[in-house]
């Protein structure tokens, strides 16, 4: 993502470039219009991501639920056997391959 004074706008609540915020170098050290354009870019991406999520839920909800369950259960099994039995991860990989090889309903 875009950065302002070395901070990622999408991941931090404050930018050191904004006058009055702690750590601001000086009032003229950052282009304020550039800062607001970056904030708008982040907002645009968040809205787009939310709309994509809505579309996925509307069109593939059952499949996503099945995939989430498969991944969650596989993750649990992998961690259970991480120190010794590595075959559980192999089983998970096979189940995942099988899931993706099935045709979409």
VMD Tcl script that builds the backbone (N, CA, C; Angstrom):
set m [mol new atoms 315]
animate dup $m
set s [atomselect $m all]
$s set {name element resname resid chain x y z} {
  {N N UNK 1 A 0.833 -1.189 0.000}
  {CA C UNK 1 A 0.000 0.000 0.000}
  {C C UNK 1 A 0.872 1.246 0.000}
  {N N UNK 2 A 0.257 2.355 -0.168}
  {CA C UNK 2 A 0.970 3.619 -0.155}
  {C C UNK 2 A 1.500 3.929 1.234}
  {N N UNK 3 A 2.578 4.649 1.264}
  {CA C UNK 3 A 3.171 5.009 2.548}
  {C C UNK 3 A 3.270 6.517 2.669}
  {N N UNK 4 A 3.253 6.981 3.883}
  {CA C UNK 4 A 3.429 8.399 4.185}
  {C C UNK 4 A 4.412 8.471 5.328}
  {N N UNK 5 A 5.544 9.059 5.109}
  {CA C UNK 5 A 6.584 9.160 6.146}
  {C C UNK 5 A 6.944 7.794 6.712}
  {N N UNK 6 A 6.906 6.768 5.866}
  {CA C UNK 6 A 7.336 5.439 6.281}
  {C C UNK 6 A 6.284 4.615 6.982}
  {N N UNK 7 A 5.071 5.105 7.116}
  {CA C UNK 7 A 4.011 4.328 7.767}
  {C C UNK 7 A 2.949 3.967 6.755}
  {N N UNK 8 A 2.398 2.796 6.900}
  {CA C UNK 8 A 1.342 2.331 6.017}
  {C C UNK 8 A 0.013 2.860 6.540}
  {N N UNK 9 A -0.714 3.669 5.735}
  {CA C UNK 9 A -1.985 4.248 6.165}
  {C C UNK 9 A -3.007 3.195 6.510}
  {N N UNK 10 A -3.018 2.107 5.793}
  {CA C UNK 10 A -4.053 1.096 6.002}
  {C C UNK 10 A -3.820 0.317 7.284}
  {N N UNK 11 A -2.629 0.369 7.832}
  {CA C UNK 11 A -2.326 -0.416 9.023}
  {C C UNK 11 A -2.131 0.428 10.273}
  {N N UNK 12 A -2.113 1.727 10.152}
  {CA C UNK 12 A -1.943 2.548 11.344}
  {C C UNK 12 A -3.024 3.609 11.401}
  {N N UNK 13 A -3.407 3.966 12.606}
  {CA C UNK 13 A -4.449 4.968 12.766}
  {C C UNK 13 A -3.897 6.380 12.573}
  {N N UNK 14 A -2.633 6.569 12.857}
  {CA C UNK 14 A -2.047 7.899 12.764}
  {C C UNK 14 A -0.906 7.889 11.766}
  {N N UNK 15 A -0.725 9.009 11.138}
  {CA C UNK 15 A 0.431 9.186 10.263}
  {C C UNK 15 A 1.276 10.282 10.882}
  {N N UNK 16 A 2.564 10.078 10.959}
  {CA C UNK 16 A 3.441 11.079 11.555}
  {C C UNK 16 A 3.481 12.369 10.738}
  {N N UNK 17 A 2.909 12.327 9.527}
  {CA C UNK 17 A 2.937 13.494 8.658}
  {C C UNK 17 A 1.876 14.525 9.025}
  {N N UNK 18 A 0.842 14.085 9.702}
  {CA C UNK 18 A -0.267 14.992 9.975}
  {C C UNK 18 A 0.148 15.973 11.050}
  {N N UNK 19 A 0.052 17.288 10.771}
  {CA C UNK 19 A 0.456 18.289 11.760}
  {C C UNK 19 A -0.269 18.074 13.079}
  {N N UNK 20 A 0.482 18.157 14.163}
  {CA C UNK 20 A -0.102 18.005 15.478}
  {C C UNK 20 A 0.006 16.595 16.031}
  {N N UNK 21 A 0.236 15.618 15.165}
  {CA C UNK 21 A 0.410 14.259 15.668}
  {C C UNK 21 A 1.803 14.115 16.238}
  {N N UNK 22 A 1.910 13.319 17.265}
  {CA C UNK 22 A 3.188 13.082 17.923}
  {C C UNK 22 A 4.213 12.571 16.918}
  {N N UNK 23 A 5.396 13.092 16.965}
  {CA C UNK 23 A 6.458 12.627 16.089}
  {C C UNK 23 A 6.511 13.328 14.735}
  {N N UNK 24 A 5.643 14.311 14.499}
  {CA C UNK 24 A 5.658 15.000 13.214}
  {C C UNK 24 A 6.955 15.797 13.102}
  {N N UNK 25 A 7.638 15.633 11.991}
  {CA C UNK 25 A 8.928 16.304 11.805}
  {C C UNK 25 A 8.767 17.817 11.739}
  {N N UNK 26 A 7.941 18.275 10.849}
  {CA C UNK 26 A 7.597 19.699 10.791}
  {C C UNK 26 A 6.383 19.865 9.886}
  {N N UNK 27 A 5.735 20.988 9.972}
  {CA C UNK 27 A 4.473 21.233 9.258}
  {C C UNK 27 A 4.593 21.018 7.748}
  {N N UNK 28 A 5.730 21.331 7.145}
  {CA C UNK 28 A 5.858 21.239 5.693}
  {C C UNK 28 A 6.531 19.967 5.210}
  {N N UNK 29 A 6.777 19.005 6.102}
  {CA C UNK 29 A 7.558 17.828 5.705}
  {C C UNK 29 A 6.779 16.827 4.864}
  {N N UNK 30 A 5.484 16.978 4.785}
  {CA C UNK 30 A 4.694 15.992 4.042}
  {C C UNK 30 A 3.606 16.710 3.263}
  {N N UNK 31 A 3.375 16.272 2.071}
  {CA C UNK 31 A 2.348 16.863 1.234}
  {C C UNK 31 A 0.987 16.412 1.754}
  {N N UNK 32 A 0.201 17.334 2.307}
  {CA C UNK 32 A -1.088 16.981 2.920}
  {C C UNK 32 A -2.067 16.422 1.895}
  {N N UNK 33 A -2.068 16.930 0.685}
  {CA C UNK 33 A -2.985 16.389 -0.324}
  {C C UNK 33 A -2.610 14.952 -0.658}
  {N N UNK 34 A -1.319 14.659 -0.674}
  {CA C UNK 34 A -0.847 13.302 -0.917}
  {C C UNK 34 A -1.346 12.379 0.197}
  {N N UNK 35 A -1.265 12.836 1.435}
  {CA C UNK 35 A -1.736 12.066 2.573}
  {C C UNK 35 A -3.213 11.703 2.412}
  {N N UNK 36 A -4.049 12.688 2.068}
  {CA C UNK 36 A -5.474 12.435 1.949}
  {C C UNK 36 A -5.803 11.554 0.736}
  {N N UNK 37 A -5.025 11.648 -0.316}
  {CA C UNK 37 A -5.210 10.761 -1.459}
  {C C UNK 37 A -4.909 9.316 -1.055}
  {N N UNK 38 A -3.894 9.124 -0.219}
  {CA C UNK 38 A -3.569 7.787 0.259}
  {C C UNK 38 A -4.662 7.248 1.172}
  {N N UNK 39 A -5.204 8.088 2.026}
  {CA C UNK 39 A -6.310 7.676 2.888}
  {C C UNK 39 A -7.498 7.252 2.026}
  {N N UNK 40 A -7.793 8.039 0.979}
  {CA C UNK 40 A -8.900 7.705 0.071}
  {C C UNK 40 A -8.624 6.395 -0.659}
  {N N UNK 41 A -7.376 6.159 -1.075}
  {CA C UNK 41 A -7.017 4.896 -1.724}
  {C C UNK 41 A -7.283 3.717 -0.795}
  {N N UNK 42 A -6.908 3.864 0.461}
  {CA C UNK 42 A -7.136 2.794 1.439}
  {C C UNK 42 A -8.629 2.555 1.630}
  {N N UNK 43 A -9.403 3.612 1.743}
  {CA C UNK 43 A -10.856 3.480 1.916}
  {C C UNK 43 A -11.465 2.793 0.703}
  {N N UNK 44 A -11.021 3.181 -0.479}
  {CA C UNK 44 A -11.525 2.577 -1.716}
  {C C UNK 44 A -11.254 1.074 -1.711}
  {N N UNK 45 A -10.039 0.688 -1.318}
  {CA C UNK 45 A -9.684 -0.725 -1.287}
  {C C UNK 45 A -10.508 -1.480 -0.247}
  {N N UNK 46 A -10.780 -0.861 0.911}
  {CA C UNK 46 A -11.587 -1.513 1.937}
  {C C UNK 46 A -13.012 -1.753 1.438}
  {N N UNK 47 A -13.597 -0.762 0.763}
  {CA C UNK 47 A -14.948 -0.912 0.209}
  {C C UNK 47 A -14.952 -2.023 -0.839}
  {N N UNK 48 A -13.946 -2.021 -1.707}
  {CA C UNK 48 A -13.857 -3.046 -2.743}
  {C C UNK 48 A -13.734 -4.440 -2.125}
  {N N UNK 49 A -12.885 -4.564 -1.102}
  {CA C UNK 49 A -12.734 -5.853 -0.437}
  {C C UNK 49 A -14.051 -6.302 0.190}
  {N N UNK 50 A -14.781 -5.380 0.818}
  {CA C UNK 50 A -16.075 -5.726 1.416}
  {C C UNK 50 A -17.066 -6.199 0.353}
  {N N UNK 51 A -17.086 -5.527 -0.787}
  {CA C UNK 51 A -17.995 -5.932 -1.871}
  {C C UNK 51 A -17.608 -7.290 -2.441}
  {N N UNK 52 A -16.331 -7.547 -2.548}
  {CA C UNK 52 A -15.863 -8.851 -3.021}
  {C C UNK 52 A -16.291 -9.936 -2.037}
  {N N UNK 53 A -16.141 -9.661 -0.747}
  {CA C UNK 53 A -16.569 -10.622 0.277}
  {C C UNK 53 A -18.063 -10.910 0.153}
  {N N UNK 54 A -18.864 -9.862 -0.019}
  {CA C UNK 54 A -20.307 -10.035 -0.170}
  {C C UNK 54 A -20.632 -10.904 -1.393}
  {N N UNK 55 A -19.931 -10.651 -2.480}
  {CA C UNK 55 A -20.157 -11.428 -3.707}
  {C C UNK 55 A -19.800 -12.899 -3.488}
  {N N UNK 56 A -18.684 -13.136 -2.849}
  {CA C UNK 56 A -18.263 -14.515 -2.573}
  {C C UNK 56 A -19.300 -15.205 -1.692}
  {N N UNK 57 A -19.752 -14.512 -0.654}
  {CA C UNK 57 A -20.756 -15.108 0.236}
  {C C UNK 57 A -22.053 -15.391 -0.503}
  {N N UNK 58 A -22.440 -14.508 -1.406}
  {CA C UNK 58 A -23.694 -14.686 -2.145}
  {C C UNK 58 A -23.610 -15.820 -3.161}
  {N N UNK 59 A -22.440 -16.021 -3.738}
  {CA C UNK 59 A -22.330 -17.011 -4.811}
  {C C UNK 59 A -21.706 -18.336 -4.385}
  {N N UNK 60 A -20.880 -18.313 -3.360}
  {CA C UNK 60 A -20.146 -19.523 -2.967}
  {C C UNK 60 A -20.189 -19.802 -1.472}
  {N N UNK 61 A -21.220 -19.324 -0.780}
  {CA C UNK 61 A -21.247 -19.424 0.683}
  {C C UNK 61 A -21.084 -20.863 1.178}
  {N N UNK 62 A -21.865 -21.796 0.622}
  {CA C UNK 62 A -21.778 -23.177 1.084}
  {C C UNK 62 A -20.399 -23.767 0.854}
  {N N UNK 63 A -19.841 -23.477 -0.308}
  {CA C UNK 63 A -18.502 -23.984 -0.617}
  {C C UNK 63 A -17.444 -23.344 0.273}
  {N N UNK 64 A -17.588 -22.055 0.559}
  {CA C UNK 64 A -16.628 -21.375 1.433}
  {C C UNK 64 A -16.728 -21.918 2.857}
  {N N UNK 65 A -17.940 -22.209 3.306}
  {CA C UNK 65 A -18.130 -22.795 4.636}
  {C C UNK 65 A -17.465 -24.161 4.703}
  {N N UNK 66 A -17.658 -24.956 3.665}
  {CA C UNK 66 A -17.036 -26.282 3.595}
  {C C UNK 66 A -15.513 -26.156 3.574}
  {N N UNK 67 A -15.000 -25.205 2.807}
  {CA C UNK 67 A -13.558 -24.991 2.733}
  {C C UNK 67 A -13.004 -24.510 4.068}
  {N N UNK 68 A -13.704 -23.585 4.730}
  {CA C UNK 68 A -13.263 -23.080 6.036}
  {C C UNK 68 A -13.196 -24.211 7.057}
  {N N UNK 69 A -14.211 -25.086 7.041}
  {CA C UNK 69 A -14.231 -26.225 7.955}
  {C C UNK 69 A -13.058 -27.160 7.657}
  {N N UNK 70 A -12.855 -27.448 6.390}
  {CA C UNK 70 A -11.765 -28.330 5.975}
  {C C UNK 70 A -10.412 -27.776 6.422}
  {N N UNK 71 A -10.201 -26.489 6.202}
  {CA C UNK 71 A -8.928 -25.860 6.572}
  {C C UNK 71 A -8.758 -25.825 8.085}
  {N N UNK 72 A -9.822 -25.475 8.808}
  {CA C UNK 72 A -9.758 -25.424 10.266}
  {C C UNK 72 A -9.424 -26.787 10.862}
  {N N UNK 73 A -10.114 -27.818 10.387}
  {CA C UNK 73 A -9.858 -29.171 10.878}
  {C C UNK 73 A -8.462 -29.646 10.488}
  {N N UNK 74 A -8.043 -29.332 9.279}
  {CA C UNK 74 A -6.704 -29.714 8.835}
  {C C UNK 74 A -5.619 -29.025 9.637}
  {N N UNK 75 A -5.839 -27.753 9.925}
  {CA C UNK 75 A -4.880 -27.001 10.734}
  {C C UNK 75 A -4.746 -27.614 12.125}
  {N N UNK 76 A -5.871 -27.962 12.717}
  {CA C UNK 76 A -5.873 -28.575 14.047}
  {C C UNK 76 A -5.086 -29.880 14.030}
  {N N UNK 77 A -5.339 -30.704 13.014}
  {CA C UNK 77 A -4.637 -31.982 12.908}
  {C C UNK 77 A -3.134 -31.786 12.678}
  {N N UNK 78 A -2.797 -30.820 11.840}
  {CA C UNK 78 A -1.368 -30.556 11.589}
  {C C UNK 78 A -0.651 -30.155 12.870}
  {N N UNK 79 A -1.279 -29.289 13.668}
  {CA C UNK 79 A -0.646 -28.855 14.903}
  {C C UNK 79 A -0.573 -29.981 15.923}
  {N N UNK 80 A -1.586 -30.827 15.966}
  {CA C UNK 80 A -1.561 -31.974 16.888}
  {C C UNK 80 A -0.391 -32.897 16.601}
  {N N UNK 81 A -0.131 -33.095 15.352}
  {CA C UNK 81 A 0.898 -34.069 14.989}
  {C C UNK 81 A 2.199 -33.428 14.537}
  {N N UNK 82 A 2.333 -32.133 14.745}
  {CA C UNK 82 A 3.495 -31.399 14.242}
  {C C UNK 82 A 4.811 -31.970 14.768}
  {N N UNK 83 A 4.840 -32.358 16.011}
  {CA C UNK 83 A 6.087 -32.813 16.612}
  {C C UNK 83 A 6.408 -34.274 16.283}
  {N N UNK 84 A 5.476 -35.016 15.788}
  {CA C UNK 84 A 5.766 -36.422 15.531}
  {C C UNK 84 A 5.147 -36.972 14.268}
  {N N UNK 85 A 3.866 -37.011 14.235}
  {CA C UNK 85 A 3.171 -37.645 13.124}
  {C C UNK 85 A 2.911 -36.649 12.005}
  {N N UNK 86 A 3.693 -36.668 10.977}
  {CA C UNK 86 A 3.535 -35.720 9.873}
  {C C UNK 86 A 2.527 -36.204 8.835}
  {N N UNK 87 A 2.012 -37.396 8.996}
  {CA C UNK 87 A 1.072 -37.931 8.018}
  {C C UNK 87 A -0.262 -37.196 8.036}
  {N N UNK 88 A -0.634 -36.581 9.149}
  {CA C UNK 88 A -1.907 -35.850 9.218}
  {C C UNK 88 A -1.905 -34.675 8.237}
  {N N UNK 89 A -0.775 -34.027 8.111}
  {CA C UNK 89 A -0.681 -32.916 7.153}
  {C C UNK 89 A -0.805 -33.442 5.729}
  {N N UNK 90 A -0.250 -34.586 5.493}
  {CA C UNK 90 A -0.349 -35.195 4.173}
  {C C UNK 90 A -1.806 -35.533 3.867}
  {N N UNK 91 A -2.531 -36.046 4.871}
  {CA C UNK 91 A -3.963 -36.333 4.701}
  {C C UNK 91 A -4.724 -35.048 4.394}
  {N N UNK 92 A -4.388 -33.979 5.093}
  {CA C UNK 92 A -5.025 -32.691 4.861}
  {C C UNK 92 A -4.781 -32.217 3.435}
  {N N UNK 93 A -3.541 -32.330 2.975}
  {CA C UNK 93 A -3.219 -31.916 1.609}
  {C C UNK 93 A -4.022 -32.722 0.588}
  {N N UNK 94 A -4.174 -34.000 0.845}
  {CA C UNK 94 A -4.963 -34.838 -0.064}
  {C C UNK 94 A -6.436 -34.426 -0.062}
  {N N UNK 95 A -6.981 -34.145 1.124}
  {CA C UNK 95 A -8.372 -33.700 1.221}
  {C C UNK 95 A -8.562 -32.370 0.499}
  {N N UNK 96 A -7.594 -31.476 0.660}
  {CA C UNK 96 A -7.656 -30.176 0.008}
  {C C UNK 96 A -7.599 -30.341 -1.510}
  {N N UNK 97 A -6.711 -31.202 -1.982}
  {CA C UNK 97 A -6.634 -31.475 -3.422}
  {C C UNK 97 A -7.947 -32.053 -3.927}
  {N N UNK 98 A -8.521 -32.967 -3.138}
  {CA C UNK 98 A -9.808 -33.563 -3.521}
  {C C UNK 98 A -10.894 -32.498 -3.576}
  {N N UNK 99 A -10.914 -31.606 -2.600}
  {CA C UNK 99 A -11.923 -30.531 -2.570}
  {C C UNK 99 A -11.837 -29.692 -3.832}
  {N N UNK 100 A -10.640 -29.283 -4.220}
  {CA C UNK 100 A -10.489 -28.413 -5.374}
  {C C UNK 100 A -10.658 -29.147 -6.698}
  {N N UNK 101 A -10.539 -30.469 -6.667}
  {CA C UNK 101 A -10.728 -31.214 -7.912}
  {C C UNK 101 A -12.208 -31.492 -8.187}
  {N N UNK 102 A -13.057 -31.370 -7.141}
  {CA C UNK 102 A -14.493 -31.556 -7.338}
  {C C UNK 102 A -15.042 -30.377 -8.146}
  {N N UNK 103 A -15.989 -30.663 -8.977}
  {CA C UNK 103 A -16.583 -29.568 -9.752}
  {C C UNK 103 A -17.517 -28.764 -8.850}
  {N N UNK 104 A -17.627 -27.500 -9.149}
  {CA C UNK 104 A -18.471 -26.584 -8.404}
  {C C UNK 104 A -19.930 -26.949 -8.657}
  {N N UNK 105 A -20.736 -26.964 -7.579}
  {CA C UNK 105 A -22.150 -27.333 -7.704}
  {C C UNK 105 A -22.949 -26.241 -8.332}
}
mol reanalyze $m
mol bondsrecalc $m
mol representation Tube
mol addrep $m
